[in-house]
Amino acid sequence: MITKQNNSDQKRETRGQELKALGFIIVVLFPMLTIAGIGAYGFVIWMIQAFGGSVGH
């Protein structure tokens, strides 16, 4: 009986850790990666225009 209770507590603890990790990924990591990706794209475009000239029509 004690092992079943310990197993249940471990599952709750693991689930809590997984939810915290998911929250971190959704709230912190994805927005930071999105901002960094957009910034990197803008920087690449800026460097292309700086060294290659602006694109003609």
N, C-alpha and C positions, 0 to 999 in steps of 0.2 A: 504494500500500500504506500509506503514512504517513497519508493522509487517512482511510482506513478505521479505522485505529487511533485517530486523534484523534476521529473520530465516535463510536467505541465508548466512549472515555473520557468524552466529553461526555454520552452517554446515561447512563452510570453516575453521573456527577456530578449530572445532572438528577434521576435516580431517587432518589438519596440526599437531595437537597434536598426532593423531594416527600414522601418518607417522614418526614423531620424535620418538615415542615409538617403532615402528617397527625397525627403524634404530638403536636405542640403543640395542634392543634385538639381531639383526643380527650382528652388528659390535662389541659390547662389551660383552653382556651376554653369547651368545653361545660359542664364543672362550674361555672365562674364564671358563665356565662350562666344556668344553672339556678338557682344560689343567688340571683343578682340578680333573676331572674323571680319566684321564690317570695317573696323579700323585698318586692318591689314589690307583689305581689298582697296580701300581708299588710298592707302599709302602706295600700293602697287600702281594704281592708276596715276597718281601724282608723279611718281618716278618715271613712268612711261612718258608722260607729257613733258616732264622736265628735261629728259635726255633725248626724246624722240620728236619733240615738237608737238603741237596740237594737231589733231586729226582734221584734215581738210574736208570740205563738203563736195 
